[in-house]
Amino acid sequence: MLGFPTSDEIVAPDGAGRYSTFQHGAIYWSPTTGAHSVIGTIYDQWAAAGYERSDLGYPVSDATVAAGSSVEEQEFQNGRLYSSGARLTADLIPAGLSFGLPSLGTLTVEAVTDGVTFHGDGFDVTLLKRSEIYAEIGIDILGAQAPRDFTMLLPVPAGFRLQADGGRVDLLAPDSSVIAAIGLPIATDSAGALVDVSAVTAGSSVTFQFDKTARVPVDSLFEAATSSYDDFMSIGTQQRWVCGTNPNDCRRAFPAQSMAQKISLQEFPGADQGDNRADAARHCLWQAYTTEMANEDFAIQIADAHEQDAPGTPQANAMDAYNNVTGRAVGLRNEGNHAGIEDTSLRYAHEARIVPDLVGLDNEDGNDLIVLKD
């Protein structure tokens, strides 16, 4: 698993430990912990956190992979580190973007469709890889004994940094461009009320802090994506308000975004996602699934809020508005029929008209899509 060695034995910065690097990881030794390998996404996350100088300290066991899954876990001096093993393709990060979950206690692992759920003492953390560049994450606080702060480790390369930015946490390249982002959780308590959640960054870690007065159980969902889907990477202020006033509809329709992104990317691979057929397909699918999973009124509210959170040019906004109307019509015509939504939306996208001037264009029938470019 380690591959060939890429260094001789090196003295660790503390003067006591030793390590050797390999193609796919490293072996670390100290007088008190012995020698242990660190590989895969666990190595990426531990390295970005500061190796043995991080809060985790030296490894005290080798990494293990849960049977029948890609889940990696490893015990360190000051806790355990868990990773789903999945990576998202990220610009400028050859190893991709992965997510580590440090824990003082032992977590149990359950494989679920597209990902994994980690069960802790009174809480669950679920990581779902929906596409090569998009993931959904859920944190559920089930008991009063559960923590209200949850930390994740990301493999942030040297020169990169994490920055909290309103409704999301950005991963910034050295030139301050956004490489990836994680949206703040949309959380509701046992009464269905919106729970306040904030994010604090430190080095390669981001900690989500849930309101400690919230009544359990608290359910939450949020998303992570690379910059390829810049306008879908977080739930902005207006969308969070809509979800806060419609928590049940928001929860039912939350998967619609990732479903729309995944299907449109598969149908139009390599598209730049800007004002073209892939973009039209994504909006149509998103609004169709949202209408079918929740209702038309909620789909209209969340679409309007999305445009307020991420406004584009008047032409792009007009294109989105037209295609959103078609999406809602497709959803109404295909209640309980996700295959019909997909087939119709993609057919419309392939047949979409190129209309250079969209401002003021009405969509009365909801039977077609329009684009600004092929």
C-alpha positions, 0 to 999 in steps of 0.5 A: 500500500505504501509503494516505494520509499521516497526519502531516507529516515528523517528526524522529526521536528520534536527531535524524538521521532523518526519518519520515512516517506513513501509514494502513498504515505509514510511510516512514523516512529516515536519511542512511546508509540512505535512505528506505524504507517499512515496512508490514503485520505487519513494521511492527507488530513493528518499531514494538512493538520500538522503531522505529529505536531497537530492536536492528534499527535503520533499514530499509535496504530496502523490505519484500517479500512472497514470491511466492504467499504472505503472508510479509513480510520486510525488511532493517534495519541490524542484521539482517532481520525475517520475518513470516508475514503472518498475524494472530490476532484478539486482544481489545483489539488492533485490528491483531491478533496477529502473530509476527515472526522476527528473523534475522542471516542470510537465511532461505528461505521455504517455503509449507506448508498453513495457513502457512509454514516458514522455513529457516535454517542448521541450523534450521526455524521453522514458523508455522501459522494453524489458526483466527482465534484459534489457531496452532501453531509448531514450532522444529526444530534440525537441525544442531549449528551452529544457534542454541539461542536463538530470538527472536520479536517480537510487536506489544505495544501501549503499556501491554501487557506479556509475562510468562513464567508457568510453561508459557507466556508471557502477553500482559497488558493494562494491567489485567493480564488475559490477552489471548493466550498462547504455550505453551512448546515441547514438545521432544524430542531424537534419543533421544526424551528431553524437552528443557528449554526456558525463555522470557525476555521483554524488551519486545515480544520472547520468546526460547525457550532450548533446552538447549544439551546436547540432542542434535540433531535436536531437534523441538518444537511449541507453540501460541499463542492468544487469551484466547477459549480460555483453557483451551487456551492452553498445555501445562501442567505435568502435560501436559508431564510426560505428553508427556515420558514419551510423546513419540511419542504426544504428537507424533502427537496434537498437532494434535488440539487445534487441529483440535477447536477449529477445527471446534467454532468453525465449527459453533457460531460466537459461542459463549462456549466455556463448558460448552455445545455448543461446549465439548462438541463440542471435548472430544469431537473432541479426545479422539477425534482424540487416540485415533485419532492416538495411542491410548486410553491416551495420550488418557486420560493427557493428558485427566487431566493437562489437568484437573489443569493447568486445574481448573474447577468440580466440575460443569464437570469432570464434564461434561468427563470424561463427554464425554471418554469419548464422544470416546475411544469415537468415536475407537476406532469411527472408526480412520482415518476423520477425517470420521466423527469429525467427523460423529459428534462434531458430531451428538452435540453438537447432540443433547447433553442438558442435565443440571444435576447431573453429579457422579457421572454415569457414561458407560458407552456413549460414545454421547452428550454432555452440557452444563450449558447450551444 
